Amino acid sequence: MRIRISRATSVVSFAVAVALSVPAVPAAVPAAAAPTAATPVDCTSMGPEADDIAPSENPGRFGFGTMFQTLATVCLINDERRRLGLSELPLSSELTSAARTHLNASLAQKWWGKGKNPHQNPQVSGTANEQIGRRIKDGGYCANGGAWKGREIVYNGWGGAGTPKAAVNWWLNISTQGHAEIIRDPSLTDIGAASRGGAADPAGANQSQAGTYVVTFGRCGS
């Protein structure tokens, strides 16, 4: 049985997966250090089936248990951008930190599901947009104080639909709520991603081959 985020959740998801633009910090405010340079993604280091296997529920101390599925997700997104002649997105450690923060909270609290907003943590103050922006900034993205924008997409599936391939296929070919447009946005320059086995939706609890994914996009500077 192939189960993904319900349509109701997807509609809400798009409503908050919009670009966040932050004005430049006034000159009187000292600028922090520039963010760490994003790293090009090496898609040759994974096995040929990494995109068709759900991530482990135990990422391990350094995240190696989910590394290949996370990279596979980014590689599939970059495959689509390359197909359209767009620039591939390098992996940002700051955006990845933001994605991992949301992923861990989602799996621990399991609030996703029908009628719920997967981007808005009920235990954190602020609207979904405010929370997305705070996660990205808390991760250290665009810390030099320049103008920036960020976007976030999420996915949860099980029963054979918890793989990177299923997640990206849903975003690109099934969702009608703007996820594909975010992936294909030529103005975005960086990406961060996190994946882990298990479901953030209580309906997927104890289901086999479950996977939860958070991908964060950004652009730092004008």
The 8 nearest C-alpha neighbors of each residue, nearest first, counted from 0:
[[1, 158, 2, 159, 157, 160, 3, 156],
 [2, 0, 160, 158, 159, 157, 3, 156],
 [1, 3, 156, 157, 0, 160, 158, 4],
 [2, 4, 156, 155, 5, 1, 160, 157],
 [5, 3, 155, 8, 6, 154, 9, 156],
 [4, 6, 8, 7, 113, 3, 9, 112],
 [5, 7, 9, 8, 10, 4, 113, 174],
 [8, 6, 10, 5, 9, 114, 113, 11],
 [7, 9, 11, 5, 6, 10, 113, 114],
 [10, 8, 12, 6, 11, 7, 13, 5],
 [9, 11, 7, 12, 8, 13, 176, 6],
 [12, 10, 14, 8, 9, 13, 116, 7],
 [11, 13, 9, 10, 14, 15, 8, 16],
 [14, 12, 16, 15, 176, 10, 11, 177],
 [13, 15, 11, 12, 16, 10, 17, 176],
 [14, 16, 13, 17, 12, 128, 127, 11],
 [17, 15, 13, 151, 150, 14, 12, 152],
 [18, 16, 15, 150, 19, 14, 13, 128],
 [17, 19, 150, 149, 148, 20, 16, 15],
 [20, 18, 148, 149, 17, 21, 132, 150],
 [19, 21, 148, 147, 18, 22, 146, 149],
 [20, 22, 146, 147, 148, 19, 23, 145],
 [23, 21, 146, 24, 20, 145, 147, 144],
 [22, 24, 146, 145, 144, 25, 21, 147],
 [23, 25, 144, 145, 22, 26, 28, 146],
 [26, 24, 27, 28, 23, 144, 29, 22],
 [25, 27, 28, 24, 29, 30, 23, 144],
 [28, 26, 25, 29, 24, 30, 23, 144],
 [27, 29, 26, 25, 30, 24, 144, 31],
 [30, 28, 27, 31, 26, 144, 25, 24],
 [29, 31, 143, 144, 28, 32, 142, 24],
 [32, 30, 143, 142, 33, 29, 144, 34],
 [31, 33, 143, 142, 34, 30, 144, 35],
 [32, 34, 143, 142, 31, 35, 141, 30],
 [35, 33, 141, 142, 140, 36, 32, 139],
 [34, 36, 37, 33, 92, 91, 93, 140],
 [35, 37, 34, 38, 91, 92, 33, 90],
 [36, 38, 91, 90, 89, 35, 39, 92],
 [37, 39, 90, 89, 40, 91, 36, 92],
 [40, 38, 89, 90, 41, 37, 88, 87],
 [39, 41, 89, 42, 90, 38, 74, 70],
 [42, 40, 43, 44, 39, 74, 70, 45],
 [41, 43, 44, 40, 74, 45, 70, 71],
 [42, 44, 41, 45, 46, 47, 40, 74],
 [45, 43, 42, 41, 46, 67, 70, 47],
 [46, 44, 43, 67, 42, 49, 47, 71],
 [45, 47, 49, 48, 44, 43, 67, 50],
 [48, 46, 49, 45, 50, 51, 43, 44],
 [47, 49, 51, 50, 46, 52, 45, 71],
 [50, 48, 46, 51, 52, 47, 68, 67],
 [51, 49, 163, 71, 164, 48, 52, 68],
 [50, 52, 48, 162, 49, 164, 163, 53],
 [53, 51, 162, 49, 50, 54, 48, 163],
 [52, 54, 162, 161, 208, 210, 209, 196],
 [55, 53, 196, 195, 65, 68, 210, 52],
 [54, 56, 196, 57, 65, 64, 195, 58],
 [57, 55, 196, 195, 197, 58, 54, 64],
 [56, 58, 55, 59, 64, 196, 195, 65],
 [59, 57, 64, 62, 65, 63, 55, 56],
 [60, 58, 62, 57, 61, 64, 63, 65],
 [59, 61, 62, 58, 63, 64, 57, 65],
 [62, 60, 59, 63, 58, 64, 66, 65],
 [63, 61, 58, 59, 64, 60, 65, 66],
 [62, 64, 66, 65, 61, 58, 59, 60],
 [63, 65, 58, 62, 59, 55, 66, 57],
 [66, 64, 58, 54, 63, 68, 67, 55],
 [65, 67, 63, 69, 68, 64, 62, 70],
 [68, 66, 70, 69, 65, 71, 49, 45],
 [69, 67, 71, 70, 65, 66, 54, 49],
 [70, 68, 66, 72, 194, 71, 67, 193],
 [71, 69, 67, 73, 72, 68, 74, 66],
 [70, 72, 68, 74, 50, 69, 73, 67],
 [73, 71, 163, 69, 75, 70, 74, 68],
 [72, 74, 76, 70, 71, 75, 77, 69],
 [73, 75, 71, 77, 76, 72, 78, 70],
 [76, 74, 78, 72, 77, 73, 71, 79],
 [75, 77, 73, 79, 78, 74, 72, 80],
 [76, 78, 80, 74, 87, 79, 75, 81],
 [79, 77, 75, 81, 76, 80, 74, 82],
 [80, 78, 82, 77, 76, 81, 83, 75],
 [79, 81, 77, 85, 83, 82, 78, 183],
 [80, 82, 84, 78, 83, 85, 79, 77],
 [83, 81, 79, 80, 84, 78, 85, 77],
 [84, 82, 80, 81, 85, 79, 183, 78],
 [83, 85, 81, 82, 80, 86, 79, 87],
 [86, 84, 80, 81, 83, 185, 87, 82],
 [85, 87, 88, 81, 80, 84, 185, 188],
 [88, 86, 77, 80, 81, 85, 89, 78],
 [87, 89, 189, 188, 190, 86, 77, 90],
 [90, 88, 39, 38, 37, 189, 40, 190],
 [89, 91, 38, 190, 37, 191, 39, 189],
 [92, 90, 37, 94, 93, 191, 190, 189],
 [91, 93, 95, 94, 96, 90, 191, 37],
 [94, 92, 138, 96, 140, 139, 95, 91],
 [95, 93, 191, 97, 91, 96, 92, 215],
 [94, 96, 191, 92, 192, 98, 93, 97],
 [97, 95, 93, 99, 94, 138, 98, 92],
 [98, 96, 94, 134, 138, 135, 100, 95],
 [99, 97, 95, 101, 213, 96, 100, 192],
 [98, 100, 102, 96, 193, 101, 97, 95],
 [101, 99, 97, 103, 98, 102, 96, 104],
 [100, 102, 104, 98, 99, 103, 105, 97],
 [103, 101, 99, 105, 100, 104, 98, 213],
 [102, 104, 106, 100, 105, 101, 99, 107],
 [103, 105, 107, 101, 102, 106, 108, 100],
 [106, 104, 102, 199, 108, 109, 103, 107],
 [107, 105, 199, 109, 103, 104, 108, 102],
 [106, 108, 104, 105, 109, 103, 199, 102],
 [107, 109, 105, 106, 110, 104, 199, 103],
 [110, 108, 199, 106, 200, 105, 111, 201],
 [109, 111, 108, 200, 199, 112, 105, 115],
 [112, 110, 200, 117, 199, 115, 109, 116],
 [113, 111, 200, 115, 114, 110, 8, 4],
 [112, 114, 115, 8, 5, 7, 111, 4],
 [113, 115, 8, 7, 112, 116, 11, 111],
 [116, 114, 112, 113, 111, 8, 117, 110],
 [115, 117, 118, 119, 11, 8, 12, 111],
 [116, 118, 111, 119, 115, 12, 8, 110],
 [119, 117, 116, 127, 120, 12, 131, 15],
 [120, 118, 127, 116, 117, 121, 130, 126],
 [119, 121, 122, 123, 118, 117, 105, 110],
 [122, 120, 123, 119, 124, 110, 116, 108],
 [121, 123, 120, 124, 119, 108, 104, 125],
 [124, 122, 120, 121, 125, 130, 119, 126],
 [125, 123, 122, 126, 121, 130, 120, 129],
 [126, 124, 129, 130, 127, 123, 128, 119],
 [125, 127, 129, 128, 130, 119, 124, 131],
 [126, 128, 119, 130, 129, 118, 15, 131],
 [129, 127, 131, 126, 130, 15, 132, 19],
 [128, 130, 126, 132, 127, 131, 125, 133],
 [129, 131, 133, 127, 132, 128, 125, 134],
 [132, 130, 128, 134, 133, 129, 127, 135],
 [131, 133, 129, 135, 130, 134, 136, 128],
 [132, 134, 130, 136, 135, 131, 137, 129],
 [135, 133, 97, 137, 131, 132, 136, 130],
 [134, 136, 138, 97, 132, 133, 137, 140],
 [135, 137, 133, 139, 138, 140, 134, 132],
 [138, 136, 134, 139, 135, 133, 97, 140],
 [137, 139, 93, 135, 97, 136, 96, 140],
 [140, 138, 136, 137, 93, 142, 141, 34],
 [139, 141, 93, 136, 142, 138, 135, 34],
 [142, 140, 219, 143, 34, 144, 139, 145],
 [141, 143, 144, 140, 139, 31, 33, 34],
 [144, 142, 33, 31, 30, 141, 32, 145],
 [143, 145, 24, 142, 30, 23, 141, 31],
 [146, 144, 23, 220, 143, 24, 147, 141],
 [147, 145, 23, 22, 220, 21, 221, 219],
 [148, 146, 219, 21, 20, 218, 220, 145],
 [147, 149, 20, 19, 218, 217, 18, 21],
 [150, 148, 217, 19, 216, 18, 218, 147],
 [149, 151, 216, 18, 16, 215, 17, 217],
 [150, 152, 215, 16, 214, 216, 153, 149],
 [153, 151, 214, 213, 16, 215, 178, 150],
 [154, 152, 213, 212, 214, 151, 155, 117],
 [153, 155, 212, 211, 166, 4, 213, 156],
 [154, 156, 211, 210, 4, 3, 198, 212],
 [155, 157, 161, 3, 160, 2, 210, 209],
 [158, 156, 209, 161, 160, 208, 159, 2],
 [157, 159, 0, 1, 207, 208, 160, 209],
 [158, 160, 157, 161, 208, 1, 0, 162],
 [161, 159, 157, 156, 165, 1, 158, 162],
 [160, 162, 210, 156, 157, 209, 53, 159],
 [161, 163, 53, 52, 165, 51, 164, 160],
 [164, 162, 50, 72, 166, 165, 68, 167],
 [163, 165, 50, 162, 167, 166, 51, 168],
 [166, 164, 168, 162, 160, 163, 167, 169],
 [167, 165, 163, 169, 164, 168, 154, 162],
 [168, 166, 170, 169, 164, 165, 171, 163],
 [167, 169, 165, 171, 166, 170, 172, 164],
 [170, 168, 173, 166, 167, 172, 171, 174],
 [169, 171, 167, 178, 174, 168, 179, 172],
 [172, 170, 179, 168, 169, 167, 173, 178],
 [171, 173, 169, 168, 170, 174, 179, 175],
 [174, 172, 169, 171, 170, 175, 168, 176],
 [173, 175, 170, 176, 169, 172, 178, 171],
 [176, 174, 177, 173, 178, 172, 179, 170],
 [175, 177, 13, 174, 178, 10, 9, 12],
 [176, 178, 180, 179, 175, 13, 181, 174],
 [177, 179, 170, 181, 180, 176, 182, 174],
 [180, 178, 171, 182, 181, 177, 170, 183],
 [181, 179, 183, 177, 178, 182, 184, 171],
 [180, 182, 184, 178, 179, 183, 177, 150],
 [181, 183, 179, 180, 184, 178, 76, 80],
 [184, 182, 180, 181, 80, 185, 179, 79],
 [183, 185, 181, 186, 182, 180, 187, 179],
 [186, 184, 187, 183, 85, 86, 188, 80],
 [187, 185, 184, 188, 218, 217, 183, 85],
 [188, 186, 218, 185, 217, 184, 189, 216],
 [187, 189, 218, 88, 217, 186, 190, 89],
 [190, 188, 88, 217, 89, 216, 91, 218],
 [191, 189, 216, 90, 91, 215, 88, 89],
 [190, 192, 95, 94, 215, 91, 90, 214],
 [193, 191, 214, 95, 98, 213, 215, 69],
 [192, 194, 99, 213, 98, 69, 212, 95],
 [195, 193, 212, 69, 211, 65, 213, 54],
 [196, 194, 54, 56, 211, 210, 55, 65],
 [195, 197, 56, 210, 55, 54, 209, 211],
 [196, 198, 209, 210, 56, 211, 195, 199],
 [197, 199, 200, 203, 209, 211, 204, 210],
 [198, 200, 109, 106, 105, 111, 201, 110],
 [199, 201, 111, 112, 198, 109, 202, 203],
 [202, 200, 204, 203, 109, 199, 198, 112],
 [203, 201, 200, 204, 112, 198, 206, 199],
 [204, 202, 198, 201, 206, 200, 205, 157],
 [203, 205, 201, 206, 202, 198, 200, 197],
 [204, 206, 203, 207, 197, 198, 209, 202],
 [207, 205, 203, 204, 209, 157, 158, 208],
 [206, 208, 158, 209, 157, 205, 159, 197],
 [209, 207, 157, 53, 158, 161, 159, 210],
 [210, 208, 157, 161, 197, 196, 207, 156],
 [209, 211, 161, 196, 197, 156, 53, 195],
 [210, 212, 155, 195, 194, 154, 198, 196],
 [213, 211, 194, 154, 153, 193, 155, 214],
 [212, 214, 153, 98, 193, 192, 152, 102],
 [215, 213, 192, 152, 151, 191, 98, 153],
 [214, 216, 151, 191, 150, 190, 94, 98],
 [217, 215, 190, 150, 149, 189, 151, 191],
 [218, 216, 149, 189, 148, 187, 188, 150],
 [217, 219, 188, 187, 148, 147, 189, 220],
 [220, 218, 147, 141, 146, 217, 148, 145],
 [219, 221, 146, 147, 145, 218, 141, 148],
 [220, 146, 219, 147, 145, 218, 23, 148]]
